[in-house]
Amino acid sequence: MREKIESIKHIIILYYLVIGVIFLLFTYFVPMDTSMDRTITVILCLYLLVFPVVLLFTLRYALHVFLFSLAFISGFYGFYHHSVDNHSISNALYFTFRLYLLDLADVFTQDGSSPIRYPLLLEIARWTAASYTITTIFIAMYRTLEREISLFIAQTIGKHHIIFSYNEKSHYLIQDLCANNERVIVVDEKFTPEIQNMLEAMKVIVIQSPINDENIFRVCGAKKAQSISLFHPKDQDSLYTLMNLEKFSRNKKIKLTFKRLIIHIEDNHYKIELLSFLEKVEHFSFPVEVINVYEEVARRFWNCHQSIFEEQNDIHMLVVGYNAFGKQIVSEAEEAHHQSRTNQKITMAILDEFPEYKQLNNIEKIPFNIEKDSVKTVIEEQQQVFTHIFICLDEDYIDLMEGIELSEIFSTTPIYMNFTDETIEQTFMIATTKTKKSLYSTGTNQDVLTKNYLNL
C-alpha cells in the first residue's frame, strides 16, 4: 500500500491543490443559500478529503466515481430536505437518479413550475450529474472508436512498431517499447480476453487476424511502420509472413520504409537456410535481420566476459543441459574463443539426455537424466576439474537449486545460470546476498529484447 501511495503521490497533491482552488473560488464568488446548511457542508468536506482513497484502487475511473458520488450526495440530500413537500426516501432516490438522465424534477415550487433559481445544492447536483453522463458517453464513444482512431493515425502518420504473434518473448519487447512511449501494434490469430485487456491497458493496438490474410499489412500500416518483428512460435509461420510481406510490397508496388524487419528463428537449420537465401538468392526490398533470443543472450554474455579468454589456464567448461540456450552457450563460447586468438585450450563436458557417451574434438557428451541422476554424483564420477559451470536446464527454479547445491562443492568455481524472467532473479539475489557463493546469472531474455539492444 505504501508503494502505491508513493507512485500516485503527485496525483493526490494535484487533486488537493485543484480542490483547494475551486473551494476558494466557490466561497468568494458563489452566493450561499439555506440549502448549504452545516450538515451537508460537513458531509461534502469529508467526501472531498477522503476521496483520494479511491485513487489507490482506480485511476482510470476516478473522475467517474468523483462526479457520480458528488451528484448523488448533493442530489439526495437536496431533494430529501429542500423540496416543497416531505418526500419519502424512495422519491428522493428516484429524483436523484433522474439527474443522470439530464432531467430535474421540479419539486421546489407549489405548482411544480420551474423556479427562477434552484437551491445551490441542487445546482451542484444537476451540473455534476450532467457532467458525469456527458463524459461517460464521450469516453464510451472514444473507447469504442479508439482502435480505429489509433489505426488511422498509424496508417497516416506511421512511426509505429508492428509485432506479429504474442508470446513470452514478444511480450518483453512490447513491454520495453511501451515503456519508451512507442506506439505498438500486435497482430495474432487469437487473443484470450485476459491478454487482450492487458495489452489494451498498455495502450497497445490489438489486431486479431489469420496468418494468411495479406490485407493485414495494409490494416496495420506496414507502409509507414518504423519496424516489424516476427515472433511466431513456429519458424515456418514467421517465414510465411516474411514472404507474404514481400509479395504485398511487390503486388501493390508499395515501398516499405521501415528501419528494419526482425525475424526470430528457433531452429538453427531454418536460420542457416534463411541466411543463405538472403545472401545468395533473394534480396528483399526491405532490411531483414535474423535473430535468436538465446543466441543473443549467449553472445551478450561472452561479450561481457572476454576476460575469461585472457587467463593463462586452459578452460574446461561443464554445461548442464543442452537445450536451446545450452547449445548457444557452447556455440558462442567456441566462436568467442576463436576470435580471441588465445593460446588457451577450451574443452567442454555436456550433461544431457544423450543416448550414449560421445566425444567429438573438444566436446564431451555425457548421458544424464535430471529426474533420475544427481548432477553432483555425475560430476564426482568424472573426476575432472572444471573452471566454469553453466546450468542450462528447462526451469529457472531447478537451475537455481542445482546451482546452490553445486556451489557447496565447488565454492571457488564460477557457476552461471540462465533465467528466463526477472522474478526468479529476486530469489537468486536473496540466495547470494548473505552468503559468499560464486553464483552468477548469464542474463535474461529481457536484456536483449529491448528497443536499444535491437536498435529499433
N, C-alpha and C positions, 0 to 999 in steps of 0.2 A: 504493500500500500504506500509506503514511504517513497519508493521508487516511482510509482505512478504519480504521486503528488509533485515530485521533483520535475518529472517530464512535462507536466502541464502547468507548472507554477507561473509561467509568464502569461498563460491564458487567464488564470484566476486573477492575477494582478490587473490585467487589462479589463476584465469584467468589472471588478470593483471600481476602477477608475471611471469607466463609462457610466456605471450606475450612479456613482457619486456626482458626476457632471449633470446627468439627467435629473437627479434629485434636486440639485441646486437650482437648475433652470425651472423645474416644476414648481418649486417653492416660491420663487421670486415672480414668475410671470403667469402662473395659473391661479385664478381666484378660487378659494376653497368654499365649500358649502357644507351643509349639515350631513350630507352623505358620507363625508370623510370624518367619521367620529373616531374616538380614541381606540375602540376595539379593532376596527378594520385597519387603522393606521399601524397598530402594533403587529397585526397579522401579516400585512404586506411587508413591513420592515423585516420581520423574522424570515419571511419567504425569500426576500431578496438576499438576506445574509447567508442563509443555508443553501441556496440554490447551487453553488459551486460543487456540492456533493454529487450532483447529477453529472458533472463534467468528469468525475472519476470513472463513471460507467459508460458514458457515451459522449463523444464529441460531435458525431455525425448528426444526431437527432437532438442535440442540446437546445437549439433555437426552437424547435417544435415543442419540446417539453416546456420551455420557458413561457412561450406565448399561450399555449393551451392552459397551463396551470394558472397563469396570471388572469386570463379571461374567466376561467371557471370560478376562482376565488372571489374576484371582484363582482362578477355577474351574479352568482348565487347569493352573496351577501346583500347586494343591492336590490335584487328582486324580492328577497325574503323580508327585508327590513324597511324598504323605502317605496314599495308600491302602495297605491291608494288603499286597496283592500288587504285584509290579512290573508294572504295566500298560503296554502299549505306547502310543505317541503317539496312534495312531488311537483306542484305547479312551478315553484321556484326553480327546480331542476330542469323542468321542461322548457321554461322560458330561457334558461341559461343555454341549453343545447341548441335552441333556435338561433342564438347569436352566431354559431358556427356556420349556419346556413344563410348568413347575412340578413337575418330577419329579426327585428327588435320588437318585442311585444309592448304595445302602448298601454301600460298599466299604471301610468303616473298621473293620469287625469281622470276626473269622474266620468266623463262621457267617452273615454277611450280614444280621444283625438290626440294627434302628435303634439306634444308641448313644444313651445319655442326653445326651451332649453332643458336638456336632460340632466339628472343628477351627475355630478362629476365622476362618481364611482362607476356609473353605467357608461359614461363616455369612455373611461379606461377599458371597461369590459368589452364594449362593442368594437372599438378600434383594434384591440389586441386579438379578439376573436376573428375579425375580418383579416387581419394580418396573418394569423395562423392559417386560415382557409386558403387565402390567395397564394401564400408562399408554398403551401403544401401542393397546390395544383400546379404551380410553375415548376417546382422541384420534381414532381412526378412526371410532368411532361418532358423535362430535361433528361431525367434518367431513362425515360423510355426512348428518347432520341439520342442519348449520349453516345452510344456506339456508332450510330450513323453519322453524327456530327464529327466524332473523332476520326472515323474512316474517311470522311470527306476532307478533313484537314490533312490527313496522311496522303491522300491521293493528289491533293492540290499543292501542298507545301512540301511534304516529304520529310527528310531528315529523321526518319524513324528506323527502328530495328525490327526485322521480321524473324521470328524463330519458329521453325517447323518442328512440331512434336513437343509435348510437355512431359518431362520425366525428371528423375532426380538430378541428372546432370544439367539439363537445360534450366532447371529451377534456379540453380546457383547463378547462372549468367543473367537470367531475368531479374533476380533479386539485386544483383550488382548494378545492372543498368537502371533499374528503378531508383536505387539509392543515389545514382548520379543524375537524377531528374531527366532521364532519357525517355522518349516515347517508344513503347514496345507493343508489338502485335504478335500474338501467339496463335498458331494455326495447328489444329489437330483434328483427328477424325471423331473423337469423343472426349467429353469432359464430364467428370462427376460434378454434381451440384456443389459439393464442398470445395473442390478445386476451382471451379468457375467463380464462386463467391470470393475465394481467397485472392485470385488473380485480379478480379474487378476491384477489390478493396485496395490493391496495389496500383490501381489506375492502368492496368494492362487491358488492351483491347483483345477480346477473345473471339476467335472465328472457328466455328465447327464446320469442317469440310472434308469430303473424301479425298484421298491422295491423288486420284486420277482426274480431279477437276482442274482443267487448265485455266478456267476463268478465275481461279483463286488468286493468281498473280496480279490480275487487274484489280480485284476487290481489295487486296491488302496493300496496294500501291507499290508494287515491286519496282516500278519505273523510277520512282524518286526516293527509294529507301536509302538509308545510309549503310546498312549491312544486312545480310541474310545469313542465317545459321541453320544448318540441317542437323538435327539431333535425334532422328528416328531410331528406335530400339533395334530395328533390323537394318543392316547396311544396305540391303537391296532397295529398301524404301527411300533411303537418302539418295542413292544413285538414281533412282527413278525420278525423284523430284528434281534433281540436278539436270537431268536430260530434258525433262518437261519444261524447265525454266529456259533452257537454251532454245528449245523448239518454239516456245511462246515468243521469245525475243525475235527470232528469225521470221516466223509466220506473220507477226504483227508489225515487223520492221521497226521495232522499238529499241532504242539504245538505252541499255541499263547502265546507270551511272553510279551505282553504289560502290562504296570503298572496297569491300571485299565480300566474298562468299566463303563461309567456313563450313566444311562438311566433316562431321565426326564419324570416323570409321573404326569399328571394334576389331574386326578380323584383319590380321596382318596381310593375308592373301589378297583381300579386296583392296587394301591400301596400296600394295605394290602394283597391282594391276591398274588401279586408277592413276597413280603417279606416272606409270609408263605410258598410259593412254594420253594423259595431259601433255607429256613431253614429246611423244613421237607421232601420235595420230591426230588428236583433236586439240585445237586451241579455241577455248571458249571466248565469247565476246565480252566476258567479264572476268575479273581476277578470282581464281579459286585457290583456297588453301585447305589442304587435308590435314586434320589433326586427330590425335588420340589422347584423351584426357590422361590416361595412365602414363603414356609416353611423356606427356608434358610435365607431369608431376615428377617422374623419374629424372627427366632431363634437368628440370629446375633444381632437383636435389643435388645432382652431380655437379652442376654449375656452381652451386654454393659450397661444395665440398671438394674443390680441386686440391686442397691441401693434403688430402689422403694420398694422392699420387706423388706428393713431394717428399714423402717419408722414405727413409733408407730401407726399411724392412720390406720384404715381399708381402703381398696382400693375399690373404686366404679368407674368402667370404663364405659364410653359411647363409643360405636362403631357405627359410622355412615356408613352403607354399609356392607353387609355380602357377598361380592364377594369372589373370590378365596383368596385374600390377607386378607380380614377381617376374614375369617374362620381360617386362620393360625395364625393371631394375637391373637385371642381368645384361640385357642388350645394351642399355645406355652405359653401364659400367665398362663394358668392353670397348664401346666407342670412345668414352672419355679417357680410358687408359691408353688407347691407341693415339689419340690426339695429344696426350701429354708428353709423348716421346720419352717416357721414363725408362730406365733400365730395370725397373721393378718387374717381378713376375706376378701375375694375378691368376689365382686358381679359385674355383667356386664349387662348393658342395651344395646340392639342391635336394631338399626333402619334399617329396610329394607322392601321390598315388601312382607311381610308375609301375608297370607290370614286372620289371626286373631291373637289377642293378646294371648301370651302363656308364662307361666313361668315354668321353669324346674330347680329345685335346685337353683343354684346361678345365672342362666342366665334368663334374661327377654327379650322376643322378642316382639317388638312393631311395628305394621304395619306403613309403611312410604313410600311415593312416592315422589322422589326428584323433579319430574316435577310439582307436584301439591302442595305438602306440604312444609312448611318452617321449616328448622331444628331448628331455633330459637324458633318458636311457639311451636313445639312439645316438646322441652326441657322445656320450661316455663310451659307447661301443666303438665309435670311430677312432678314438684315441688321437685326436688331432687338435692342434691349437689354432683357433680361429681369431683373426684380427678384427673382423667386423661381422655382426649378425643382423640379418634382416628378416623380420617376421611379416609374411605377406599372406596371411590366411584370409578367409572369406568374411569374417565378422570382427568388428573392431574390439568387442569385449574379449573375445578369445585371444586376439593379438596382445592385448594389454595384460591379460592374466599369464600368458606364456612368457611375455617379456619380463614381468615381475619375478616369475619363478626362475628364469634363466639368469637374471641379474644377481640372484643369490649365489649362483655357482660361478658365473663369470663377472665378478664385481668390477673388473677393470676393462672389460671388453665393451666397446660401444654397441648398444643394441637399438636398432631402428625399427619403428613400427609405422605402418600406413593406416591413417584414419580417414574414413570416407566423409565424416562430418565433424563439426566443432564440439558437439555435445559430449562425445567420449573424451575429447581432449581435456575437458574440465576434470574428469576423473583421473586422467593421466597426470595433470598438474598436481592434484592432491596426492597422488601416489609418489611423486618425485620431489615434492617440495620439502617435506620433513625428513627425507632420507637421502643420503648421497648415493643415488643409483645412477648408473650410466645408461639411462633410458632416454631415447630421443624420438622425435617424430620426423617422418620423411616429408611431411606436408599433407595437405588435404586437397580434394578436388576444387574446393572454393578458391584456393590460391591461384589456380590457373584459369578458372572460368570467370574472368573479370574483364571489364571493358579495357583497362590499361594493359593487362597481360596479352590479350588477343589483339590489341591495337585496333579497336573498333571505332 
